[in-house]
Amino acid sequence: MRKIAFVLSFLAISAFAQDPFAAKPGEAVYGEIAIPAGADAATSIPVAVIHGATTGPVVAFVAGSHGTEYASTVALTRLISRIDPKTLRGTVIVAPLVNVASFEQMTVHLNPIDHKSMNGNYPGDAHGTQTQRVLAAVADQIVKRADLVVDLHGGDLDEELVPYSYWFRTGNAAQDATSKALALAFGLNRIIVEDVDLSNPASTRTLSGYTASLGKMAVVAEAGHNGTVEPRDVKVLIDGCLNILGVRQMIERTPRVADHPVWVGGGARVRADGPGMWFPAVHGGDTVAEGMVLGRITDYLGRPVKDVRAPTAGIVTFIRPVPSVWKDATLANVAPVIAEPKM
């Protein structure tokens, strides 16, 4: 485990755009990463940095890559005050809202400034469009400082989602063993197993894939549904983050490890054949059989067009709860239940 202590300047090159000051051990500081204007508008990323009184690991918590996945963003804003810098060992970086434009304009999935995904374009480009510049800053100022990155998501405005975390297998036995233990320590009972080919650039475009490609640990967890901020969803995300700090021995906390996890495969996305109105027949978290009706699509006059069926048996990890659909719009994801996976 790498032991580091660093003093964070808030006026580094294209880094934190505030008056310069040095954060001392045992202090929490608040600021932002300034993203200068380029081909499009400037923006910023709000960040809190909590420096422990003693040296130790550096863990980064990131949310808001999709700005209307509100439960995950709210969870991280509330996590900050739950960490006491006087008793913390190591350093915690909290970035609760990466995609500010998405949040402010209530735009699902993408950045409305350049219509790009803030979780699909790592490591970014400091000279690209706003999304690329933001991700380049996250990569340089957050990911590269951290030993472990925890990436939180949740049900967007068009997603009824059941809480789950991910275990990413890279083929590196030591890395995979640690990441599996962290996924269990987060405490959610559903864990999606996803194999990541780090030799394939497409696998390193997400925050978790990029983090893993640097040889660092990544944890991804999701909770919340339909863009709501319900206390139970916020709580499971905060508790999971504190569990991670506990298992890394950064705070005094004994994690409640998921003792009966349900392991599921990555699953099959179900997409619409064309435009129409969608009416789901099941909910996120339901178990379905292959061929079971997930919902129905009608035309704009209410006439049935198609019953949409499950392509496989498994758990509905999320389903679209709103009527609007178009060609290739995601309607649901069904993930098969699998035996506890091997390394």
Steps between C-alpha positions, in 0.01 A plus 500: 500500500649832394538752781492860390436840642466793269432868538236607250549841343178655379675699228692234311510511123135471384422348837308653791381851411495670839736710708808290566531331835662189635283243674654372820467152649175470694309750284220487242508748214239592242563625149454427135696386200472777242453387140597786266296585193602340175288440193206529742425641844715481813372302799623371834486190718419545871743308718561446870833365622529354848858459622538259786708573804723205408626376165335211319315407181333749267141414408294701253120495494346622175135542395291707264652383174133486408369814667143383559597186693426710805517243780872434442587870486305580817660202676848638438409852612390345830798266523739795539374595846508135612880487472695654786839625375636485855458124515533412131807307387590601147318732261149503356407688183127553440368619162121470524402665170722460196236584237376838621327593173299175506386580854411862431317428174342169616650310207520122537811297420693761298659842540259741325789729403659255254263198521774264617509247784700592808547133577610384158780726384793450737777604524358812337683770310607832653452663158170332407138591563367563851443132582851410387654788696308406815607136477862596438487702823336214692765261368792726588380667820297221662566152356877532481517618862292210630575139590131410475212665314139443604261597219137544606200491268126446531169487322476793262174678419419221253624203709323302771807335648568251777818561707810304399876523484752368249796267518736558209728210404811603310698176502747641752454260792613736777304794365190286448513352851517846655223641282274204583555556871418868458180424307390270783601758762283769339211294634248477216356152453494503118839503332541513123808320370660665201813386322716788379755460223751772581678441170189624321480883506120481501517333844691792652266779392293491821628640828529151647672355193744788480577469871561125466725559198731700729527202734278666761194364676152600380163449666170585330167504684153614403186585698202723444223487244315736266722789608356493853696571819350257747666469842555123472683536168720782625572307819617181327744703290637694798530181704678328212752783471567492874540122477770548238685741729460252783638202307795717390558579869462872443221538757381297796221296342432131460327451165188287481617288209231362269468150646258353245580686178310428183751489217371594157647526154516822307166423342323588180377846406154507349451781247206642312457425130362846434307792646179460698369492856640252751312348794705269728340188648772424759720697737869536569608212724238258369611150396377402155504190283625497144221614269301668778332827398695798632262759358308616196561765236203678342476764231410859584129412479532223758480209256725203594816469291706239681532304822863519609630178655797409717789369287626290791400395850634712782460816705368823350781729614319802357204578278371814329210642706393773254306470171744682267696266274677521166700261285772333709382662825585273794186346648650266760800296602459135604798339674523122552572369849828308507695290747760676713767584243854376513806719476 
